[in-house]
Amino acid sequence: MNFLRGKLFLPLISLILLFLASSLLMAAPETTPATPPPGMVYVPKGYFQMGTASGRDDEKPMHFVYTSAYFIDKYEVSNADYMAFVEATGHAKPQYWQDEKFNQPDFPVVGVSWYDAMAYAEWKGRRLPTEAEWEKAARGNDGRLWPWGNKWDQGFYFYFVNISGDQDNYPQTAPVNYYQSGISPFGLFNTSGNVWEWCLDWYDRQYYRTSPEVNPDGPKGPLKMKVLRGGSWINDLDGVQVVHRARNFPSLKNEIYGFRTVLPVQ
C-alpha cells in the first residue's frame, strides 16, 4: 500500500512543479523595459515554454526555459543591411547577389553561411540568437505554435506568412517588413516563413533532454551542424511552426537561409 502511495505521489509532484513553472510564465513584465536600438525589439527576462510534448522527436520534451533580457532584430537582415557590411568590410557578397528574384534591397539576404551571418553580427557588435532566444521572441509566453496564434486565426488566405505557393503575393522571398498581421507577440516580423534563420547553437537532436534551465546556448561543440529556425518560402503552413528545428552545415549557402541578430541587455 505504501508503495502504491509513493507511485501516485510522484505524478502529483510533477503536476505541482508544472503549475509553479506556469505561474512564473504569467508574471508581470518588467515595469521599465530598456529602450531598444533602432530596428530591434526588447524581450524581457523570464521563463517561457519551449518545445512541444507531441511534436517531432527533436522538439521534445516541452520544458520551461529562463532567458536573460535581450534585444533582437525586428526584421530579418535585409540585402540593404548586408550591403552596408560588405562595403564597409570587403566581406564576400552573398551567393545570390545578382539574382533579381532575391536581391531586392528590402528582401532578406540569402546565400549566406552561418560564418557570414556571424561576421555580420560581430561587425554590428552583436551575435546570432541562441535557439532559446529565437523561440521565445517568435513564440511569446503562451505556448503558441505560430507567431500569430492558432493556425487559421488570420483567415483562409496566407497574407500573414510567406510560404509555398502564390496566395501570399510572393513566389520566393518577400520584404522583411511585409506580413504585419503575422508578427510575433514581441513584434518580430517573419519568424514563420520567408527564410530559415541561422542560430548560434550547434545542433543535437537530443539536446532538449539535457539542456540547462537558464540561458541554454546549445550543446558543447564543435559538432557537425548548426541550428536554423522559422521555416521558409518553400515550406507549407505546418512546416513553419515556431517549434520546428532544422540544421545544416555552417558553411552551406542557399536561397532559403537568412538570419537576424541579438544584443544582450547589460
Secondary structure, DSSP 8 states (H G I E B T S, - for coil): -HHHHHHHHHHHHHHHHHHHHHHHHTS---SS-----TTEEEE-SEEEEES-SSS-GGG-S-EEEEE--EEEESS--BHHHHHHHHHHH-----TTTT-TTT--TTSB--S--HHHHHHHHHHTT-B---HHHHHHHHHTTTT-SBTTBSTTTT-SS-TTSB-SSSTTS-SS---TT--GGG--TT--S-SSBSSEEEEEEE--TTGGGT--SBS---SSS--S-EEEES--TTS-SGGG-TT-EEEE-TT---TTEE---EEE--
